Amino acid sequence: MFLAVLLATGFIWNELSDEKTSSAKSLQTPSTEKFTKAVEVEPSAEVTPPVEVAQPVENVPQSDQFIIANQDFSNLQLYEYNKPVYDSYGFWQRQEGGMATVIPDLQPYYGEHIVYLTFDDGPDNKNTPQILDILRNENVPATFYVLGAMVEKNPEVLKRIFNEGHAIGNHSYNHNYNELYSSPWNFIEQFQRTDEIIMSQIGVRPLIIRAPGGTYGAFNQDYWDMVKSSGYVEHDWNVSSGDATPKGATASEEINNIISQINTYNFKSAIVLMHSTAAKDETVKALPDIIHFFKERGYTFGVITPMTPTPW
Ligand SMILES: [Zn+2]
């Protein structure tokens, strides 16, 4: 099979704006030798931008707000549900350094009625900050599945999500179904590219991903195998606000959608799908009441980690 070999280090993807390029460059550390490597990607009809491999992080962020995976992922069997988990190594750094690249099977954490609020497709610079304000006022954590292309536009919002103790998940680079679901390789390349973009901003990367549109009808076994062998854990959702239906939903419809699904299924582990994009004003309006509903029902609020149970 013909493989295009792209030298990964030293390229700056030429679609990056000048501003983003200079900020990405300024975050690189001078020590590049150890992690210079070739990245093999299958050729596609369009020119694939080279993956810019993040440089080794000299000062991995330390905090008791989150957990950093160790070299063999042996510290990920957790018994808490509200601490985000990140990796200070990229996939290629793990492979190059002889570290584990596949997360071992973990015993899922089943608590009593935990709700995981998730916000996809951001970060934007209009509604995501408002969502963060509401979460802060309500003192609850959430999980944001971000797009690489949106992180490039709004890196400060990504940093705010990170600094305020929420979990960040990877939701592909551009959400383009035709590209993502043309092959498992094209799918995973977008996630690895997005990892590098996230690492260039916060020094760590997510291990949790969500497939755009969800895996149902989109994944076959080859995709699941690729996700696992690339060291990710995928989570769809089991409760939908309906904020991405074609005609949209009003705030009260979103609240009613959620209440009726919880009343029907009484999930012990409820993973709620919402979106944090500029178009989702109704989700911002609905969010305080959604949070109050779950508090009144006795739910506690968690963040998605590699050991969060898959929703179905
Ligand atoms: Zn999405």
Residues whose N, C-alpha, C, O or C-beta is under 5 A from the ligand:
A	BS01	ZN	D120 D121 P212 G213
